[in-house]
Every structure is written in structure tokens, then in C-alpha cells.
Amino acid sequence: MCVAVPAEVIEKKDGNIGVVDYGDLKQEVRLDLVDVEIGEFVLVHVGFAIQKLSREEGLSTRELFKEVYAAMEE
């Protein structure tokens, strides 16, 4: 099973590299597969942004991930 995680693009660098914010973690990812601007949300899989999300989808999906992780820690 593959999982793509929602993140907000907070910086764009040369070479189709972006910095995304997962909420608690910031990471560089490749932006080769999507045309995205700072402030937009993307799904990230194995270091690549693979799909754009609306801000609402990104925030609600991020919240669902937090709930799942919290349940797993209990």
C-alpha cells in the first residue's frame, strides 16, 4: 500500500525543488510532476509532489492524519 501525505508548499528553489510543511516537519521535495505555487497544498509520495489539493482538502486531510497517528500512539 502506498501513502501520499498532504503538505503545504512554503518555498520554491531552482531545479524544480520545493520546501513543504507537513505541520510538524519541513522537507525538500521534487516539484517535477505538478505546477504549484507557494501556499498551495500537494500530496507528497516518496519525495515527489504528485497532485495538487485545495487548501480545504489539504487541511482536512492533514487533520485526519493527525487523528490516525494519535490513535496509533494510544
PyRosetta script that sets phi, psi and omega in degrees:
from pyrosetta import init, pose_from_sequence

init()
pose = pose_from_sequence("MCVAVPAEVIEKKDGNIGVVDYGDLKQEVRLDLVDVEIGEFVLVHVGFAIQKLSREEGLSTRELFKEVYAAMEE")
pose.set_psi(1, 138.8)
pose.set_omega(1, 178.6)
pose.set_phi(2, -107.9)
pose.set_psi(2, 144.3)
pose.set_omega(2, 179.0)
pose.set_phi(3, -127.1)
pose.set_psi(3, 129.8)
pose.set_omega(3, 173.0)
pose.set_phi(4, -108.9)
pose.set_psi(4, 136.9)
pose.set_omega(4, -172.6)
pose.set_phi(5, -110.8)
pose.set_psi(5, 134.7)
pose.set_omega(5, 179.2)
pose.set_phi(6, -73.9)
pose.set_psi(6, 141.1)
pose.set_omega(6, 178.8)
pose.set_phi(7, -151.2)
pose.set_psi(7, 154.4)
pose.set_omega(7, 178.1)
pose.set_phi(8, -98.8)
pose.set_psi(8, 132.8)
pose.set_omega(8, 177.3)
pose.set_phi(9, -75.8)
pose.set_psi(9, 120.5)
pose.set_omega(9, -177.4)
pose.set_phi(10, -113.8)
pose.set_psi(10, -9.8)
pose.set_omega(10, 179.2)
pose.set_phi(11, -159.7)
pose.set_psi(11, 145.6)
pose.set_omega(11, 173.2)
pose.set_phi(12, -119.8)
pose.set_psi(12, 135.8)
pose.set_omega(12, -179.8)
pose.set_phi(13, -119.9)
pose.set_psi(13, 168.9)
pose.set_omega(13, 176.0)
pose.set_phi(14, -60.6)
pose.set_psi(14, 153.1)
pose.set_omega(14, 175.8)
pose.set_phi(15, 79.4)
pose.set_psi(15, 27.6)
pose.set_omega(15, 179.8)
pose.set_phi(16, 58.6)
pose.set_psi(16, 36.2)
pose.set_omega(16, 176.4)
pose.set_phi(17, -109.8)
pose.set_psi(17, 138.1)
pose.set_omega(17, 177.2)
pose.set_phi(18, -129.8)
pose.set_psi(18, 160.8)
pose.set_omega(18, 172.3)
pose.set_phi(19, -108.3)
pose.set_psi(19, 128.4)
pose.set_omega(19, 179.8)
pose.set_phi(20, -117.3)
pose.set_psi(20, 156.9)
pose.set_omega(20, 179.7)
pose.set_phi(21, -117.8)
pose.set_psi(21, 119.5)
pose.set_omega(21, 178.3)
pose.set_phi(22, -88.6)
pose.set_psi(22, -3.8)
pose.set_omega(22, -176.3)
pose.set_phi(23, 115.1)
pose.set_psi(23, -50.1)
pose.set_omega(23, 178.9)
pose.set_phi(24, -118.7)
pose.set_psi(24, -3.0)
pose.set_omega(24, -174.7)
pose.set_phi(25, -144.2)
pose.set_psi(25, 138.5)
pose.set_omega(25, 174.0)
pose.set_phi(26, -113.4)
pose.set_psi(26, 140.4)
pose.set_omega(26, -174.7)
pose.set_phi(27, -151.4)
pose.set_psi(27, 148.5)
pose.set_omega(27, 172.8)
pose.set_phi(28, -80.1)
pose.set_psi(28, 138.1)
pose.set_omega(28, 177.0)
pose.set_phi(29, -137.2)
pose.set_psi(29, 161.5)
pose.set_omega(29, 176.0)
pose.set_phi(30, -83.6)
pose.set_psi(30, 139.7)
pose.set_omega(30, 179.7)
pose.set_phi(31, -113.2)
pose.set_psi(31, 21.7)
pose.set_omega(31, -176.2)
pose.set_phi(32, -63.3)
pose.set_psi(32, -28.0)
pose.set_omega(32, -171.0)
pose.set_phi(33, -96.2)
pose.set_psi(33, -9.0)
pose.set_omega(33, -178.1)
pose.set_phi(34, -136.7)
pose.set_psi(34, 150.2)
pose.set_omega(34, 173.3)
pose.set_phi(35, -100.2)
pose.set_psi(35, 106.8)
pose.set_omega(35, -169.7)
pose.set_phi(36, -134.9)
pose.set_psi(36, 152.4)
pose.set_omega(36, 178.6)
pose.set_phi(37, -116.0)
pose.set_psi(37, 162.5)
pose.set_omega(37, 176.7)
pose.set_phi(38, -59.2)
pose.set_psi(38, 135.8)
pose.set_omega(38, 180.0)
pose.set_phi(39, 97.0)
pose.set_psi(39, -13.4)
pose.set_omega(39, 178.5)
pose.set_phi(40, -87.0)
pose.set_psi(40, 157.4)
pose.set_omega(40, 178.7)
pose.set_phi(41, -100.4)
pose.set_psi(41, 145.7)
pose.set_omega(41, 177.8)
pose.set_phi(42, -135.7)
pose.set_psi(42, 160.0)
pose.set_omega(42, 167.5)
pose.set_phi(43, -94.2)
pose.set_psi(43, 132.2)
pose.set_omega(43, -178.0)
pose.set_phi(44, -114.2)
pose.set_psi(44, 130.3)
pose.set_omega(44, 177.3)
pose.set_phi(45, -134.4)
pose.set_psi(45, 125.9)
pose.set_omega(45, -179.1)
pose.set_phi(46, 43.1)
pose.set_psi(46, 44.8)
pose.set_omega(46, 174.0)
pose.set_phi(47, 86.3)
pose.set_psi(47, 4.2)
pose.set_omega(47, 179.0)
pose.set_phi(48, -119.9)
pose.set_psi(48, 133.7)
pose.set_omega(48, 168.9)
pose.set_phi(49, -74.3)
pose.set_psi(49, 119.9)
pose.set_omega(49, -173.0)
pose.set_phi(50, -109.6)
pose.set_psi(50, -15.1)
pose.set_omega(50, -178.1)
pose.set_phi(51, -161.8)
pose.set_psi(51, 142.7)
pose.set_omega(51, 173.9)
pose.set_phi(52, -83.8)
pose.set_psi(52, 149.2)
pose.set_omega(52, 174.8)
pose.set_phi(53, -125.3)
pose.set_psi(53, 154.0)
pose.set_omega(53, 170.3)
pose.set_phi(54, -69.6)
pose.set_psi(54, 160.1)
pose.set_omega(54, 179.0)
pose.set_phi(55, -57.7)
pose.set_psi(55, -41.4)
pose.set_omega(55, -179.5)
pose.set_phi(56, -62.8)
pose.set_psi(56, -46.0)
pose.set_omega(56, 178.3)
pose.set_phi(57, -61.4)
pose.set_psi(57, -43.5)
pose.set_omega(57, -178.9)
pose.set_phi(58, -61.8)
pose.set_psi(58, -47.0)
pose.set_omega(58, -179.0)
pose.set_phi(59, -67.9)
pose.set_psi(59, -41.7)
pose.set_omega(59, -178.8)
pose.set_phi(60, -70.2)
pose.set_psi(60, -37.3)
pose.set_omega(60, 178.1)
pose.set_phi(61, -68.4)
pose.set_psi(61, -39.4)
pose.set_omega(61, 176.5)
pose.set_phi(62, -59.8)
pose.set_psi(62, -40.9)
pose.set_omega(62, 178.9)
pose.set_phi(63, -64.0)
pose.set_psi(63, -40.6)
pose.set_omega(63, 177.0)
pose.set_phi(64, -61.2)
pose.set_psi(64, -41.7)
pose.set_omega(64, 177.1)
pose.set_phi(65, -60.6)
pose.set_psi(65, -42.9)
pose.set_omega(65, 178.9)
pose.set_phi(66, -60.7)
pose.set_psi(66, -41.7)
pose.set_omega(66, 179.0)
pose.set_phi(67, -64.5)
pose.set_psi(67, -41.9)
pose.set_omega(67, 178.6)
pose.set_phi(68, -63.2)
pose.set_psi(68, -47.8)
pose.set_omega(68, 179.4)
pose.set_phi(69, -61.4)
pose.set_psi(69, -40.1)
pose.set_omega(69, 178.9)
pose.set_phi(70, -64.2)
pose.set_psi(70, -41.7)
pose.set_omega(70, 178.5)
pose.set_phi(71, -64.5)
pose.set_psi(71, -36.6)
pose.set_omega(71, -179.7)
pose.set_phi(72, -69.1)
pose.set_psi(72, -28.2)
pose.set_omega(72, -179.7)
pose.set_phi(73, -78.7)
pose.set_psi(73, -17.8)
pose.set_omega(73, -178.2)
pose.set_phi(74, -75.5)
pose.dump_pdb("model.pdb")
